[in-house]
Amino acid sequence: MNAPSSTMADRRADPPAPSPSRLRLPLVWLRRAGGGWLMRGCLLLLALFVLIALFAPWIAPQDPTFGELGNGFAGPGPDHWLGTDLGGHDTFSALIEGTRTSLAGPLAVVLFSTTLGVAVGLFTAWRGGWVDTAVGRVLDILFAFPALLLAILAVALFGKGLTAPVLAMAIAYMPYTARLVRGLTAQEKTRPYIAAYQVQGHSAVFIAFRRLLPNITPTVLAQSTVNFGYALLDLAALSFLGLGVQPPTPDWGSMINQGQAAVLQGQPLSAIVPAVAVVLVVVAFNVVGENLGDRLAGRES
Amino acid sequence: MNTAPAPAPVPTPAPASPGGPLLQVSGLRKTYSTGGTQVVAVDDLSFSLHPGGALGLVGESGSGKTTTARMLVGLERPDHGQILVQGAPIAATVRGRAARLARAKAVQIVFQDPYLSLDGRISIGTTIDGVLRLHGCGDRAARAGRVRELLAQVGLGDRESAALPRQLSGGQRQRAAIARALAVEPAVLVLDEAVSALDVSVQAQVLNLLSDIRRDTGIGLVFVSHDLAVVRYVCDEALVMYRGRTMEHQPVADLLTAPRHPYTRLLLASVPRPGWDPDAIGRRRRALDVLPGDTGSPTAPTAPTAPTAPIA
């Protein structure tokens, strides 16, 4: 799994220098999240999961890869808060440790696809003309590919694990961001403040990346938030199929996979726990993303 | 329209400069093709402006005046014709930093809507500082001093300098936009309906400000407007455009008192006032649509609004 390193690369590639207003943005959002208990609850939930992912090894009470033979399907209790699975692995610890891979995968997908999509969308809309038309056609073709199918194809070509599916899905998710950025840029480009920058003698690269992009960033972030939920779902599905993260690395998708046989034996807990986690996080990301989008749309009009 | 500030204090034509005209436009032409039909936005436009001069470009929407303004600052490329600033041609396309900066130094523009022409994320002072930095105006401290000077010139202070555009009124924003344009120290300043979006009392302030700046700096003004009262107040010459063509071009005082072209007379008659008859004006307007030598359909010439979609 090389997600962390690629994350760093993306940060560097992400154009604008941090300005205080943008660094303050998440805080401002949190403060104004008073829009409803649902939004607030979802933000808290996501913050909780992020903290769990960051501090997983210190939180997990046991080593999730250690199977206590002869203690399979133990019920919830003081030793195993959420019971154990068939092999006697502690479900709670696996859930905690699995948060890392389950969130890191989609994070890499979103960072890759957003960076790529922003670059493509900004460039094509700024250039216009035949470049715009040609890239638009390519994006249309990419749209026709379901992300999961592309990921499975990548696994078939490059082998199981997290790297190949993450890269494939980054490409599959890129058109969503690219189309959004393209539309926003085309609209923003006609505004007189952009013309003013041109008349002042600024270069196109400066105007596009340092002046126009920051003005559309909030909307792009809202889209990326929604994408994160879908990417998590897709990657979990891939692990469930046994094509993604491989055991013994804990992952929610593969936990559900391993738990499905147990469900038939009347021991559903080890499958239900990770499934609930997936549902909670995906729904939370959707709620937050859509809420941000709605709010931005409201502010625009 | 009928809300002119106090009438015409400025018509003292500056003496013809020894170095020739500041701005010389000759044979300018621009066509747009919309859905297969060619629309002539500006046709064979020629004029010149001496240093410290002020020319009004007058006409209704679709007359080509905004397209002309955009060509002067290089936002549109003319099909034919030449624009000379201080004798040097303005390149149709610029490549490279030096050429971009040179063109910026030649002509700057103030747009119609100050709510849209300033970057909402960036404070006024930082905006102007960015212009100065781009044009290599000294170190941070020197630029800060210059920013203060430029803002003082348009009557804005430190509070406005630190403010974001949305925290300012329309008039303050337009002043900031003027200061931003002046920061480049251009030879010519184009004002594209620059006071149309402002309310009347603020209009008067901004017009006075422009007259002062013109007197103090010798900058040339090209004042694009549909409002004859505004043009009379600031400009010494006016050029009336209709469907991209020059209808007449003469000193403002003569234009207002003795208009030669029927279209100018119509424009003057269109200003609402007591005893004003919109129906009669409508009839005269339709009669004009069959001007001699006019080949286009009556509706076609109104199509070529520039991408900025002028309201006026």
Boltz contact constraints between the chains, C-beta under 6 A:
constraints:
  - contact:
      token1: [A, 190]
      token2: [B, 307]
      max_distance: 6.0
  - contact:
      token1: [A, 191]
      token2: [B, 116]
      max_distance: 6.0
  - contact:
      token1: [A, 192]
      token2: [B, 111]
      max_distance: 6.0
  - contact:
      token1: [A, 192]
      token2: [B, 116]
      max_distance: 6.0
  - contact:
      token1: [A, 192]
      token2: [B, 117]
      max_distance: 6.0
  - contact:
      token1: [A, 193]
      token2: [B, 117]
      max_distance: 6.0
  - contact:
      token1: [A, 193]
      token2: [B, 118]
      max_distance: 6.0
  - contact:
      token1: [A, 193]
      token2: [B, 119]
      max_distance: 6.0
  - contact:
      token1: [A, 195]
      token2: [B, 75]
      max_distance: 6.0
  - contact:
      token1: [A, 196]
      token2: [B, 117]
      max_distance: 6.0
  - contact:
      token1: [A, 199]
      token2: [B, 73]
      max_distance: 6.0
  - contact:
      token1: [A, 199]
      token2: [B, 109]
      max_distance: 6.0
  - contact:
      token1: [A, 200]
      token2: [B, 104]
      max_distance: 6.0
  - contact:
      token1: [A, 200]
      token2: [B, 131]
      max_distance: 6.0
  - contact:
      token1: [A, 201]
      token2: [B, 100]
      max_distance: 6.0
  - contact:
      token1: [A, 201]
      token2: [B, 101]
      max_distance: 6.0
  - contact:
      token1: [A, 201]
      token2: [B, 104]
      max_distance: 6.0
  - contact:
      token1: [A, 214]
      token2: [B, 121]
      max_distance: 6.0
